[in-house]
Amino acid sequence: MPIKVVLADDHKMIREALGAMLSREPDIQVVAYASNGSEAITLAQAWKPDIVLMDVCMPSVDGIEAAMRIVKLLPHTRVIALSAQGERPFVSQMVEAGVQGYVLKDESVVTLAEAVRAVAGGQTWLPDSSQILSGPEKRLLSRRERLVLKGLAEGKRAREVADVMGISTKTVDTYRRRMMSKLGLESQAELMKYAVALHGGAGTGGRGMPMQA
């Protein structure tokens, strides 16, 4: 039986090209395509694939949130992150979300196919895992921290985020410092860069500035 794959990427050209190339492999079958995390969750539940290839950085529901939900809902489906981002915060958060593989987009399709086979066979496929998975930042962001992060990506000020969430600006700042610690980041600029990359920069309105009160 071929390995059934659901492929999620918000760029149509990438997902169609990758799907076409993977489908040439006799033991791999791409059964469905998703353009965002929400679609990936729905299609995974419908198809119950062996593998979900999940882009990390997508608008709306990002790859971290989608991977976490799929792993919880479908214990027999394994998730491989597919990303142009190889920095520790991206990899560690996906691993904490439950993925079993992480492949960079500058790798070859041959390597991606090898990763699909390995993960489908119960192995893990991670880049430089001994370094990425070490350190105190190996913790998943909480739901409320992720909401603050999304607000940051959208260019909202701390006061706006606080109003939406029904919390104080001091609490927003606490969440921000806690996220930096978990992600191993040293500055608000680094946190902003991570937030915008993760959420595709959707809704920033060109502001792209660290949150101010």
Long-range contacts (C-beta under 8 A, 24 or more apart in sequence): 2-26, 2-27, 2-28, 2-29, 3-27, 3-28, 3-29, 3-50, 3-51, 3-116, 3-117, 3-120, 4-29, 4-31, 4-47, 4-48, 4-49, 4-50, 4-51, 5-29, 5-30, 5-31, 5-49, 5-50, 5-51, 5-52, 5-53, 5-116, 6-30, 6-31, 6-32, 6-33, 6-34, 6-40, 6-43, 6-44, 6-47, 6-49, 6-51, 6-52, 6-53, 7-32, 7-33, 7-34, 7-52, 7-53, 8-33, 8-34, 8-35, 8-36, 8-37, 8-39, 8-40, 8-43, 8-52, 8-53, 8-54, 8-55, 8-58, 8-63, 8-66, 9-34, 9-35, 9-53, 9-55, 9-58, 9-82, 10-35, 10-36, 10-55, 10-58, 10-59, 10-200, 11-55, 14-105, 18-53, 18-82, 18-109, 18-112, 21-109, 22-109, 22-112, 22-113, 22-116, 25-113, 27-117, 28-113, 28-116, 28-117, 36-60, 36-61, 37-61, 37-62, 37-63, 37-65, 37-66, 38-66, 40-66, 40-70, 41-66, 41-69, 41-70, 41-73, 44-70, 44-73, 44-74, 44-77, 45-73, 45-74, 48-74, 48-76, 48-77, 49-77, 50-76, 50-77, 50-78, 50-120, 51-77, 51-78, 51-79, 51-80, 51-116, 51-119, 51-120, 52-77, 52-78, 52-79, 52-80, 53-80, 53-82, 53-112, 53-116, 54-79, 54-80, 54-81, 54-82, 54-99, 55-81, 55-82, 55-83, 56-81, 56-82, 56-83, 56-85, 56-90, 56-94, 56-198, 57-83, 57-84, 57-85, 57-90, 57-197, 57-198, 57-199, 57-200, 58-199, 58-200, 59-199, 59-200, 59-202, 60-202, 62-198, 62-199, 63-94, 64-93, 64-94, 64-97, 64-140, 64-141, 64-146, 64-198, 65-97, 65-146, 67-94, 67-97, 67-98, 67-99, 68-97, 68-98, 68-140, 71-97, 71-98, 71-99, 72-98, 78-119, 78-120, 80-115, 80-116, 80-119, 80-125, 82-112, 85-197, 86-127, 87-194, 88-131, 88-132, 88-135, 88-137, 88-183, 88-184, 89-137, 89-183, 89-184, 89-185, 89-194, 90-194, 90-197, 90-198, 91-126, 91-127, 91-132, 92-132, 92-133, 92-135, 92-137, 92-138, 92-183, 92-184, 93-140, 93-141, 93-183, 95-126, 95-132, 95-133, 95-138, 96-138, 96-139, 96-140, 97-140, 100-124, 100-125, 101-125, 101-126, 102-126, 102-127, 135-184, 136-181, 136-184, 137-181, 137-182, 137-183, 137-184, 139-182, 140-182, 141-179, 141-182, 141-183, 144-175, 145-175, 145-178, 145-179, 145-182, 148-172, 148-175, 148-176, 148-179, 149-179, 149-191, 149-194, 149-195, 149-198, 149-199, 150-195, 150-199, 151-211, 152-176, 152-191, 152-192, 152-195, 152-210, 152-211, 153-195, 153-196, 153-198, 153-199, 153-201, 153-202, 153-203, 153-204, 154-199, 154-202, 154-203, 154-204, 154-205, 155-203, 155-204, 155-205, 155-206, 155-207, 155-208, 155-209, 156-211, 157-211, 157-212, 157-213, 158-211, 158-212, 158-213, 159-213, 161-211, 169-213, 172-211, 173-213, 176-211
